[in-house]
Amino acid sequence: MGAAHSQEDLEICTSDEEEYEEYEERRDGQEESEDEDKFEDSRDDTLAPSPSSGGRLPKPPSSSLDDVDAKLKSLKLKYTLPPSTTENSARLFRYINGNTPKAKWITAEKSTAYSFVKTSQVNEEEEEEDDDDKNQDSENEWWVLKVGGKIREKVSEEMQLKAYKDQRRVDFVAKGVWALKFATAEGFADYVNSYNSCLFENNHGVEFNEASKAKIFGKDFIGWANPEAADDSMWEDADDILLKSPQSATPLRDAQDLTEAFEEATSEGIHSLALGALDNSFLVGDSGIQVFKNMRQGIQGKGVCVNFEAGYGKAHSAPRKALLMRAETNMLLMSPMSQNRGIHQLDIETGKVISEWKFEKDGVDISMSDITNDGKGAQLDPSASTFLGLDNNRLCRWDMRDRYGMVQDLAAASAPVLNWAQGHQFSRGTNFQCFATTGDGSIVVGSLDGKIRLYSSNTMRQAKTAFPGLGAPVTHVDATFDGKWIVGTTDTYLIVICTLFTDKAGKTKTGFEGRMGNKIAAPRLLKLRPLDAHLAGSNKKFRNAQFSWVTEDGKQERHVVATVGKFSVIWNFQQVKNGSHECYHEQEGLKKCYCYKIVLRNESIVDSRFMNDNFAISGSPEAPLVIATPMKVSSFSLSSKR
């Protein structure tokens, strides 16, 4: 399957107020048809006009019964009060048939009530059993959204709520895709405000108020809690610079096409993707590494597989991490075991493991959860002998130029020990999860508590800048080559941060170079529309968001790509930075970008990344995109429409 766009915009996002009003006008005149599954009181109608009816159903003929109805209505004997006068009321819709030609919205409830309830149980049956112990479990309670008898869902980012202020509507995921339509702007605003308050409390464990926001975000980052008051000038200045640079000008999303250039089946399950910037790229599987040739249209198999040696051991199959280094002639392999106390150094040209290194500090074996190169282009350095390591409370640089590792006898009982060249072991509280580097070797680290820390290339003891968390763990981070932008991955959204600030001398710097003070721009979020989040597959978590790959000064990253289930999702980075972009109109709170392209695969995606910028062909705004699933690898070219 090739590139695809979300169908939600076509079906929902472009449906304006007139479509809803037309729907409501014809609703009562439509005859009952077959009940939709699980919706006993739903009518078989949609938000879009029916082709067979010419777009509008016939109105019932006028009769003398109208006069009788009017009398009954005036006496309140027949008609209930209109929904707009009922507190916390709305019309409930459900989206059915997924991403098929029969997909449509149906009415689930013509008028229903919603409420936000604080409870220690999400399931209603469990709540009844829990009533006796309510006081004991108050510390473990959270806010739950209840809509009529159909929806009961914990308020969280997993709901992927998207608000349409102009339509007085919110869409969300709750074991399906739903929409609430409010009769008044006040009703819409009340719902959104209540939802945001409950979400804040569920995320941070404290009541939503100004004091809590100040405690969570700190005075320097209060703009993250109140984005309307944040200083967005750095976003705008950076965008102006990009627009003036002809090399960085990127066509709008609608002027770009994704074309599949290559698709190849693989002989074994793929676990990770290691893209090279020179001649070759590599797919890492259970028993070995498949070699692919880098081309301007993508990567193509060479029919070569570097098999792991017989003595390599089951514990070292399907490495957790494969890191290219020394001009991409060597690869460092991390075991998939939870306690990684060493790495294997593979010579790609010979296919042999030439060293088995141990992580050790002060004579004690220690573990590492991740490794990465010293900088964005460090894997191209033929003489590189250092790399970075991370654990939940350690950040360090390892050096292979150790006297015990200069000559190694693989038959010897003891493995060579890596030299702890630089770093710091924190006592507690860091909860490091992931890290990445910039072109000059500065380091960005993401944490379990959602914090993102920036370290200069000179010191790892204290972060120059520490951005507060938004309530979700950061599972992956990346930075642009120049260090001006960061993208962090959480399960349900991506967070894009501008690191630029102006120091007291009036000089523009990045947060890697110094403390940013209080003139800090609010971040922007990249999110999926509710329908896409629901259709992404069983594994709906965002993974491995990356900027397009630049390894030279003066070039700018143009896209962000992330994986979620069967989707590879691509954002135009220039659109994200453009404060006047259509996605940001009528939004409240942090700006959220929902404009993206989707590439859909038949199975869950292992990884998706852009090739190095050097492989971008003339007339293309980007290098090819490589997408790996367990049994296939595909390459897509991004081209501009003429």
C-alpha positions as CSV (number, residue, x, y, z in Angstrom):
1,M,0.0,0.0,0.0
2,G,1.3,3.4,-0.8
3,A,1.0,6.9,0.5
4,A,-2.4,7.9,1.8
5,H,-4.0,10.9,3.3
6,S,-6.3,11.0,6.3
7,Q,-10.0,10.7,5.3
8,E,-11.1,12.6,8.4
9,D,-10.5,16.1,6.9
10,L,-12.5,15.2,3.8
11,E,-15.4,13.8,5.9
12,I,-15.4,15.9,9.0
13,C,-12.9,18.8,9.2
14,T,-14.3,20.5,6.1
15,S,-17.9,20.0,7.1
16,D,-19.0,23.4,8.3
17,E,-21.9,24.7,10.2
18,E,-24.2,24.6,7.2
19,E,-23.7,20.8,6.9
20,Y,-24.7,20.3,10.5
21,E,-27.7,22.6,10.2
22,E,-28.8,20.8,7.0
23,Y,-28.4,17.5,8.9
24,E,-30.6,18.7,11.7
25,E,-33.3,20.1,9.4
26,R,-33.8,16.8,7.6
27,R,-33.3,14.6,10.7
28,D,-36.9,14.5,11.8
29,G,-38.2,13.9,8.2
30,Q,-36.1,10.8,7.5
31,E,-37.8,7.5,7.8
32,E,-36.4,4.9,10.2
33,S,-34.2,2.3,8.6
34,E,-32.1,-0.6,9.9
35,D,-30.6,0.1,13.3
36,E,-26.8,0.5,13.2
37,D,-24.9,-2.0,15.3
38,K,-24.8,-1.1,18.9
39,F,-26.9,2.0,18.4
40,E,-30.5,1.1,19.1
41,D,-31.8,4.7,18.9
42,S,-29.6,5.9,16.0
43,R,-31.0,6.9,12.7
44,D,-29.3,5.7,9.5
45,D,-28.2,9.2,8.5
46,T,-24.9,11.0,8.0
47,L,-23.4,14.5,8.1
48,A,-23.0,14.4,4.3
49,P,-25.9,14.6,1.9
50,S,-27.1,11.3,0.4
51,P,-26.3,11.0,-3.3
52,S,-29.5,9.1,-4.0
53,S,-31.7,11.9,-2.5
54,G,-30.0,14.7,-4.3
55,G,-28.5,16.0,-1.1
56,R,-31.7,16.9,0.8
57,L,-34.6,14.7,2.0
58,P,-38.2,15.9,1.2
59,K,-39.9,17.8,3.9
60,P,-43.2,16.4,5.3
61,P,-46.3,18.1,3.9
62,S,-48.0,20.8,5.9
63,S,-51.3,19.8,7.5
64,S,-53.8,20.8,10.1
65,L,-52.0,18.6,12.6
66,D,-49.4,21.4,12.8
67,D,-51.9,23.5,14.7
68,V,-52.6,20.7,17.1
69,D,-48.9,20.2,17.6
70,A,-48.4,23.9,18.3
71,K,-51.2,23.7,21.0
72,L,-49.7,20.6,22.6
73,K,-46.3,22.3,22.6
74,S,-47.6,25.4,24.3
75,L,-49.1,23.3,27.0
76,K,-45.9,21.3,27.4
77,L,-47.9,18.1,27.0
78,K,-46.0,16.6,24.0
79,Y,-42.6,18.2,23.6
80,T,-39.7,18.3,26.0
81,L,-37.6,21.3,26.5
82,P,-35.1,21.8,23.6
83,P,-31.6,20.4,24.3
84,S,-30.0,23.9,24.4
85,T,-31.7,24.6,27.7
86,T,-30.4,21.5,29.4
87,E,-27.2,21.9,31.4
88,N,-24.2,19.9,30.1
89,S,-26.1,18.6,27.1
90,A,-25.0,17.9,23.5
91,R,-25.7,15.8,20.5
92,L,-23.6,12.7,20.2
93,F,-22.3,11.3,16.9
94,R,-20.3,8.2,16.2
95,Y,-18.0,7.5,13.2
96,I,-18.6,4.0,11.8
97,N,-17.0,1.8,9.1
98,G,-13.5,3.2,9.6
99,N,-11.5,4.0,6.6
100,T,-13.9,2.5,4.0
101,P,-16.2,3.9,1.3
102,K,-19.1,3.3,3.7
103,A,-17.6,5.4,6.5
104,K,-19.9,8.0,7.9
105,W,-21.2,9.8,11.0
106,I,-24.4,8.6,12.6
107,T,-26.4,10.0,15.4
108,A,-25.8,8.0,18.6
109,E,-27.9,10.3,20.8
110,K,-30.1,13.2,19.7
111,S,-29.6,14.8,23.0
112,T,-27.5,13.5,25.8
113,A,-25.9,14.8,29.0
114,Y,-22.2,14.6,29.9
115,S,-20.4,14.9,33.1
116,F,-16.9,14.8,34.5
117,V,-16.7,12.4,37.5
118,K,-13.8,11.8,39.9
119,T,-13.5,8.1,40.7
120,S,-10.9,5.4,41.3
121,Q,-12.6,3.1,38.8
122,V,-13.3,3.6,35.1
123,N,-15.8,0.8,34.7
124,E,-19.2,1.5,36.2
125,E,-19.6,-1.9,37.8
126,E,-16.3,-1.4,39.6
127,E,-17.4,2.0,40.8
128,E,-20.4,0.5,42.5
129,E,-18.2,-1.9,44.4
130,D,-15.8,0.9,45.2
131,D,-18.4,3.2,46.9
132,D,-17.7,1.8,50.4
133,D,-13.9,2.4,50.1
134,K,-14.2,5.8,48.4
135,N,-12.5,7.7,51.2
136,Q,-9.6,5.3,51.4
137,D,-8.8,5.5,47.7
138,S,-9.1,9.3,47.3
139,E,-5.4,9.6,46.5
140,N,-5.8,7.2,43.5
141,E,-8.8,8.9,41.9
142,W,-8.9,10.5,38.5
143,W,-11.4,12.3,36.3
144,V,-13.6,10.3,34.0
145,L,-15.8,11.6,31.2
146,K,-19.3,10.1,31.1
147,V,-21.6,10.8,28.1
148,G,-25.1,9.3,28.6
149,G,-24.9,5.5,28.9
150,K,-22.6,5.0,26.0
151,I,-19.2,6.5,27.0
152,R,-17.2,6.3,30.2
153,E,-13.5,7.1,29.6
154,K,-10.6,8.3,31.7
155,V,-9.7,11.8,30.7
156,S,-6.2,11.5,29.1
157,E,-4.2,12.4,26.0
158,E,-5.2,9.0,24.7
159,M,-8.6,10.5,23.9
160,Q,-6.9,12.7,21.3
161,L,-9.6,15.4,21.8
162,K,-9.7,17.9,18.9
163,A,-11.9,21.0,19.3
164,Y,-13.6,22.9,16.4
165,K,-14.6,26.2,17.9
166,D,-16.3,27.4,14.7
167,Q,-18.5,24.3,14.7
168,R,-19.0,24.1,18.5
169,R,-17.8,20.5,18.2
170,V,-15.3,18.2,19.8
171,D,-14.1,14.9,18.4
172,F,-12.4,12.2,20.5
173,V,-11.5,8.5,20.8
174,A,-13.2,6.3,23.4
175,K,-13.3,2.7,22.1
176,G,-14.4,4.3,18.9
177,V,-14.5,7.8,17.3
178,W,-17.1,10.2,18.7
179,A,-18.2,13.8,18.3
180,L,-20.1,16.0,20.6
181,K,-22.0,18.9,19.0
182,F,-23.0,21.8,21.4
183,A,-26.0,24.1,20.9
184,T,-24.2,27.2,22.1
185,A,-20.7,28.6,22.1
186,E,-21.0,28.8,25.9
187,G,-21.7,25.1,26.1
188,F,-18.8,24.3,23.9
189,A,-16.4,26.5,26.0
190,D,-17.7,25.0,29.2
191,Y,-16.9,21.5,28.0
192,V,-13.4,22.4,26.7
193,N,-12.5,24.2,29.9
194,S,-13.7,21.4,32.1
195,Y,-11.9,18.8,30.0
196,N,-8.6,20.8,30.2
197,S,-8.9,21.2,33.9
198,C,-9.5,17.5,34.4
199,L,-6.7,16.6,32.0
200,F,-4.2,18.8,34.0
201,E,-5.2,17.2,37.3
202,N,-5.0,13.7,35.9
203,N,-1.5,14.4,34.3
204,H,0.1,16.2,37.2
205,G,-1.9,15.1,40.3
206,V,-2.8,18.6,41.5
207,E,-5.8,20.8,41.0
208,F,-5.8,23.1,38.0
209,N,-5.2,26.7,39.2
210,E,-2.6,29.4,38.9
211,A,-0.6,28.3,41.9
212,S,-0.4,24.7,40.6
213,K,0.7,25.9,37.1
214,A,3.4,28.0,38.7
215,K,4.6,25.0,40.8
216,I,4.6,22.6,37.9
217,F,6.1,24.8,35.2
218,G,8.1,27.4,37.2
219,K,8.1,31.1,36.7
220,D,10.5,30.9,33.6
221,F,8.1,28.5,31.8
222,I,4.8,30.0,32.8
223,G,4.2,30.6,29.1
224,W,3.9,26.8,28.7
225,A,0.9,26.9,31.0
226,N,-0.5,30.1,29.5
227,P,0.6,30.0,25.9
228,E,-1.4,33.1,25.0
229,A,1.1,35.1,27.1
230,A,4.2,33.4,25.8
231,D,6.8,35.0,23.7
232,D,6.6,33.5,20.2
233,S,8.9,36.0,18.6
234,M,11.6,33.4,18.2
235,W,9.4,31.1,16.2
236,E,8.5,34.0,13.9
237,D,12.1,35.2,13.6
238,A,13.3,31.7,12.8
239,D,10.6,31.3,10.2
240,D,11.5,34.6,8.6
241,I,15.1,33.4,8.2
242,L,13.9,30.2,6.6
243,L,11.7,32.0,4.1
244,K,14.6,34.2,3.0
245,S,16.8,31.2,2.4
246,P,16.2,29.7,-1.1
247,Q,17.7,26.4,-0.1
248,S,15.3,26.1,2.8
249,A,12.1,27.1,1.0
250,T,9.7,24.1,1.1
251,P,6.5,23.9,-0.9
252,L,3.3,23.5,1.0
253,R,1.9,20.1,1.9
254,D,-0.7,20.2,-1.0
255,A,2.1,20.7,-3.5
256,Q,4.0,17.6,-2.6
257,D,3.6,13.9,-3.7
258,L,4.9,10.8,-2.1
259,T,5.9,8.1,-4.7
260,E,7.0,4.6,-3.8
261,A,10.2,3.9,-5.6
262,F,11.3,0.5,-4.1
263,E,9.7,-2.2,-2.1
264,E,11.6,-5.4,-1.1
265,A,10.7,-8.4,0.9
266,T,13.3,-9.5,3.5
267,S,14.4,-13.0,4.3
268,E,13.9,-12.5,8.1
269,G,12.2,-10.3,10.6
270,I,13.5,-6.7,10.7
271,H,14.1,-5.2,14.2
272,S,15.8,-2.0,13.5
273,L,17.0,0.3,10.7
274,A,20.5,1.8,10.5
275,L,20.8,4.4,7.7
276,G,24.2,5.3,6.4
277,A,25.1,8.6,4.8
278,L,27.7,7.1,2.5
279,D,27.3,4.0,0.3
280,N,25.2,1.6,2.4
281,S,22.4,1.3,4.9
282,F,21.6,-1.7,7.0
283,L,18.6,-3.7,8.3
284,V,19.2,-5.5,11.6
285,G,17.4,-8.8,12.2
286,D,17.6,-11.8,14.4
287,S,20.5,-13.6,12.8
288,G,22.4,-10.9,10.9
289,I,22.5,-7.6,9.1
290,Q,21.3,-7.1,5.6
291,V,23.2,-4.6,3.4
292,F,21.4,-2.1,1.2
293,K,22.8,0.2,-1.4
294,N,22.0,3.9,-0.9
295,M,20.6,5.5,-4.0
296,R,18.9,8.8,-4.8
297,Q,15.5,7.0,-5.1
298,G,15.9,5.1,-1.9
299,I,17.7,2.0,-0.7
300,Q,18.0,-1.2,-2.7
301,G,19.1,-4.7,-1.5
302,K,22.6,-5.9,-2.5
303,G,21.9,-9.5,-1.7
304,V,24.5,-9.4,1.0
305,C,23.9,-10.4,4.6
306,V,26.4,-10.1,7.5
307,N,25.6,-13.1,9.7
308,F,26.3,-13.0,13.3
309,E,28.9,-15.5,14.3
310,A,27.9,-18.9,15.6
311,G,29.3,-18.1,19.0
312,Y,27.5,-14.7,19.2
313,G,24.8,-16.2,21.4
314,K,21.0,-16.0,21.6
315,A,21.2,-13.2,24.2
316,H,22.8,-10.9,21.5
317,S,20.4,-11.6,18.7
318,A,18.1,-8.7,17.5
319,P,20.3,-6.0,19.1
320,R,18.4,-3.3,21.0
321,K,20.6,-0.7,19.3
322,A,22.9,-0.7,16.2
323,L,25.2,2.3,16.0
324,L,27.3,3.0,12.9
325,M,30.7,4.6,13.4
326,R,34.2,4.9,11.9
327,A,33.1,6.0,8.5
328,E,30.3,3.4,8.7
329,T,32.7,0.5,8.6
330,N,32.0,-0.5,12.2
331,M,28.8,-1.1,14.1
332,L,28.3,-1.1,17.9
333,L,25.6,-3.6,18.9
334,M,23.7,-3.5,22.2
335,S,22.1,-6.7,23.6
336,P,18.3,-6.7,23.9
337,M,18.8,-7.8,27.5
338,S,17.5,-5.3,30.1
339,Q,20.9,-5.1,31.9
340,N,23.4,-4.0,29.2
341,R,26.8,-4.2,30.8
342,G,28.7,-4.1,27.5
343,I,28.6,-3.8,23.7
344,H,29.9,-5.8,20.7
345,Q,31.9,-4.1,18.0
346,L,31.2,-5.5,14.6
347,D,33.5,-5.0,11.6
348,I,31.0,-4.7,8.8
349,E,33.5,-5.5,6.0
350,T,34.6,-8.8,7.5
351,G,31.4,-9.6,9.3
352,K,33.3,-10.4,12.5
353,V,32.9,-9.2,16.0
354,I,36.3,-7.7,16.8
355,S,35.7,-6.6,20.4
356,E,33.3,-7.2,23.3
357,W,33.5,-4.2,25.5
358,K,32.5,-3.9,29.1
359,F,30.9,-0.8,30.8
360,E,32.8,-0.2,34.0
361,K,33.4,2.8,36.4
362,D,35.8,2.7,39.3
363,G,36.2,-1.0,39.0
364,V,32.5,-1.7,39.1
365,D,30.4,-3.1,36.2
366,I,27.6,-0.7,35.3
367,S,24.7,-0.9,32.7
368,M,23.7,1.4,29.9
369,S,20.2,1.7,28.4
370,D,21.2,3.6,25.2
371,I,24.2,4.7,23.2
372,T,24.5,7.3,20.4
373,N,27.2,9.1,18.4
374,D,29.1,12.1,19.7
375,G,27.4,14.3,17.1
376,K,25.0,14.3,14.1
377,G,27.8,13.5,11.6
378,A,30.2,11.6,13.9
379,Q,29.5,8.3,12.3
380,L,31.3,9.6,9.2
381,D,34.6,10.2,11.1
382,P,37.0,7.3,10.2
383,S,39.0,7.8,13.4
384,A,36.2,8.2,15.9
385,S,36.8,6.3,19.1
386,T,34.2,7.8,21.5
387,F,30.5,7.6,21.8
388,L,27.9,8.6,24.4
389,G,26.1,6.4,26.9
390,L,22.9,6.8,28.9
391,D,21.2,5.1,31.8
392,N,18.4,6.2,34.1
393,N,20.8,8.2,36.2
394,R,24.0,8.4,34.1
395,L,25.1,10.4,31.2
396,C,28.6,9.8,30.0
397,R,31.2,9.5,27.1
398,W,32.9,6.2,26.6
399,D,36.4,6.0,25.0
400,M,37.6,2.8,23.2
401,R,41.2,4.1,23.3
402,D,41.8,2.2,26.5
403,R,45.1,0.4,27.2
404,Y,43.3,-2.8,28.0
405,G,41.5,-2.7,24.7
406,M,44.4,-1.9,22.3
407,V,44.9,-5.6,21.6
408,Q,42.3,-8.1,22.5
409,D,42.4,-11.9,22.5
410,L,38.8,-13.0,21.9
411,A,39.6,-16.3,23.6
412,A,40.5,-14.5,26.8
413,A,38.1,-14.7,29.7
414,S,38.1,-11.0,30.4
415,A,36.7,-8.4,27.9
416,P,38.3,-5.0,27.4
417,V,37.0,-2.2,29.5
418,L,35.7,1.0,28.1
419,N,37.2,4.2,29.5
420,W,34.8,6.5,31.3
421,A,36.1,9.6,29.6
422,Q,33.5,12.2,30.8
423,G,30.1,12.3,32.4
424,H,28.2,12.3,35.6
425,Q,26.3,9.8,37.7
426,F,23.3,11.5,39.3
427,S,22.2,10.4,42.7
428,R,18.4,10.2,42.0
429,G,15.5,11.8,40.2
430,T,16.7,12.1,36.6
431,N,14.8,9.1,35.1
432,F,16.6,9.5,31.8
433,Q,15.0,7.6,28.9
434,C,16.5,8.8,25.6
435,F,19.0,11.2,24.1
436,A,20.3,12.7,20.9
437,T,23.0,15.1,19.8
438,T,23.4,18.2,17.6
439,G,26.0,18.9,15.0
440,D,28.5,20.3,17.5
441,G,28.0,17.5,20.0
442,S,25.5,19.2,22.4
443,I,23.2,16.7,24.1
444,V,19.4,16.6,24.6
445,V,18.0,14.2,27.1
446,G,14.4,13.1,27.5
447,S,13.0,11.7,30.8
448,L,10.3,9.6,32.3
449,D,8.7,12.6,34.0
450,G,8.5,14.4,30.6
451,K,11.4,16.8,31.3
452,I,13.8,17.6,28.4
453,R,17.3,18.7,29.4
454,L,19.9,20.4,27.3
455,Y,23.6,19.8,28.0
456,S,26.5,21.6,26.3
457,S,29.2,19.5,24.6
458,N,31.7,20.6,27.4
459,T,29.9,19.4,30.5
460,M,27.4,16.7,31.5
461,R,27.2,17.6,35.2
462,Q,24.5,20.2,35.0
463,A,21.9,21.0,32.3
464,K,22.1,24.4,30.7
465,T,18.3,24.4,30.3
466,A,15.6,22.0,31.6
467,F,12.2,22.2,30.0
468,P,9.3,21.1,32.2
469,G,7.2,18.0,31.3
470,L,3.6,18.2,30.1
471,G,2.6,15.1,32.0
472,A,3.7,12.3,29.6
473,P,7.0,10.4,29.5
474,V,9.4,11.4,26.7
475,T,10.4,8.1,24.9
476,H,12.5,9.6,22.1
477,V,14.2,12.9,21.3
478,D,15.9,14.4,18.3
479,A,17.5,17.8,17.6
480,T,18.3,19.7,14.4
481,F,21.9,20.0,13.3
482,D,22.2,23.6,14.5
483,G,20.5,22.8,17.8
484,K,17.7,25.4,17.4
485,W,14.9,22.9,17.4
486,I,14.0,19.8,19.4
487,V,11.3,17.2,18.9
488,G,10.3,14.9,21.7
489,T,8.1,11.8,21.3
490,T,5.4,10.8,23.8
491,D,2.9,8.0,23.3
492,T,0.1,10.4,22.1
493,Y,1.8,13.5,20.7
494,L,5.1,15.0,19.6
495,I,6.4,18.2,21.3
496,V,8.5,20.6,19.2
497,I,10.6,23.1,21.2
498,C,12.4,26.2,20.0
499,T,15.7,26.6,21.9
500,L,16.5,30.1,20.8
501,F,16.7,33.0,23.2
502,T,18.3,36.5,23.5
503,D,20.9,36.9,26.2
504,K,21.4,40.1,28.2
505,A,23.9,41.4,25.7
506,G,21.4,41.0,22.9
507,K,23.0,38.0,21.3
508,T,20.8,35.1,20.0
509,K,21.9,31.8,21.5
510,T,20.4,28.3,22.0
511,G,19.5,26.7,25.3
512,F,22.5,24.4,24.9
513,E,24.8,27.4,25.4
514,G,23.2,29.2,28.3
515,R,20.3,29.6,30.7
516,M,17.3,30.8,28.7
517,G,15.7,33.0,31.3
518,N,12.0,33.8,31.1
519,K,11.7,34.8,27.5
520,I,10.9,31.3,26.4
521,A,8.6,30.4,23.5
522,A,5.8,27.9,24.2
523,P,6.2,24.6,22.5
524,R,4.0,23.3,19.7
525,L,2.4,19.9,19.6
526,L,2.1,17.6,16.6
527,K,-1.0,15.3,17.0
528,L,-3.1,12.9,15.1
529,R,-6.8,13.6,14.3
530,P,-9.0,11.3,16.4
531,L,-10.0,9.1,13.4
532,D,-6.4,8.6,12.4
533,A,-5.4,7.8,16.0
534,H,-8.1,5.1,16.1
535,L,-7.2,3.6,12.7
536,A,-3.5,3.5,13.3
537,G,-3.7,-0.1,14.6
538,S,-3.4,-1.9,17.9
539,N,-0.1,-0.3,18.7
540,K,-1.2,3.3,18.6
541,K,1.8,4.9,20.4
542,F,4.0,7.4,18.7
543,R,7.6,6.2,18.3
544,N,10.9,7.6,17.1
545,A,10.1,11.1,15.9
546,Q,13.0,12.4,13.8
547,F,13.9,15.5,11.8
548,S,15.0,14.9,8.3
549,W,18.7,14.1,8.4
550,V,21.2,17.0,7.9
551,T,24.9,16.7,8.6
552,E,26.2,20.0,7.2
553,D,26.2,23.6,8.4
554,G,23.9,25.9,6.6
555,K,21.2,23.3,5.7
556,Q,17.8,23.2,7.3
557,E,15.7,20.2,8.2
558,R,12.4,20.3,6.3
559,H,10.3,17.6,7.8
560,V,9.5,15.6,10.9
561,V,8.6,11.9,10.6
562,A,7.2,9.6,13.3
563,T,5.8,6.0,13.4
564,V,2.5,5.1,15.0
565,G,1.1,1.6,14.4
566,K,0.8,1.0,10.7
567,F,1.3,4.7,9.9
568,S,4.3,6.7,9.0
569,V,3.3,10.3,9.7
570,I,5.1,13.2,8.0
571,W,4.8,16.9,9.0
572,N,6.1,19.8,6.9
573,F,8.4,21.5,9.5
574,Q,8.1,24.9,7.9
575,Q,4.3,24.7,8.3
576,V,4.8,23.8,12.0
577,K,6.9,26.9,12.6
578,N,4.5,29.2,10.7
579,G,2.4,30.9,13.4
580,S,-0.3,31.9,10.9
581,H,-0.7,28.3,9.6
582,E,-4.4,27.3,9.2
583,C,-4.2,24.6,11.9
584,Y,-3.6,27.2,14.6
585,H,-6.7,29.3,13.8
586,E,-9.3,29.4,16.5
587,Q,-7.1,27.3,18.8
588,E,-6.7,27.8,22.6
589,G,-3.8,26.7,24.7
590,L,-0.7,25.2,23.1
591,K,-0.7,25.4,19.3
592,K,-1.4,22.0,17.7
593,C,-0.6,21.0,14.1
594,Y,-2.9,18.4,12.5
595,C,-1.7,18.8,8.9
596,Y,0.4,15.8,7.9
597,K,0.8,13.1,5.3
598,I,0.3,9.4,6.1
599,V,2.0,6.4,4.6
600,L,0.0,3.3,5.4
601,R,1.5,-0.2,5.6
602,N,-0.1,-3.6,5.9
603,E,1.7,-4.3,9.2
604,S,3.1,-2.4,12.1
605,I,6.1,-0.3,11.2
606,V,9.4,-0.9,12.8
607,D,10.9,2.5,11.9
608,S,10.7,5.2,9.3
609,R,13.5,7.8,8.6
610,F,14.6,10.2,5.9
611,M,17.9,9.4,4.2
612,N,20.7,11.9,4.5
613,D,20.1,15.2,2.8
614,N,22.9,14.4,0.3
615,F,20.6,12.0,-1.4
616,A,17.9,14.6,-2.2
617,I,17.6,14.8,-6.0
618,S,17.1,18.1,-8.0
619,G,13.5,19.3,-7.8
620,S,12.7,17.3,-4.7
621,P,12.3,19.1,-1.3
622,E,13.6,16.1,0.6
623,A,15.7,13.0,0.5
624,P,13.9,9.7,0.2
625,L,11.9,8.3,3.1
626,V,12.7,4.7,4.1
627,I,10.0,2.7,5.9
628,A,10.8,-0.8,7.4
629,T,8.2,-3.3,8.6
630,P,9.1,-6.7,10.0
631,M,9.1,-8.3,6.5
632,K,9.5,-5.5,4.0
633,V,11.4,-2.3,3.4
634,S,10.1,0.5,1.1
635,S,11.5,3.8,-0.2
636,F,9.4,6.8,-1.0
637,S,10.4,9.9,-3.0
638,L,8.9,13.3,-2.1
639,S,8.4,15.4,-5.2
640,S,6.9,18.8,-5.9
641,K,3.8,18.9,-8.2
642,R,4.1,20.9,-11.3
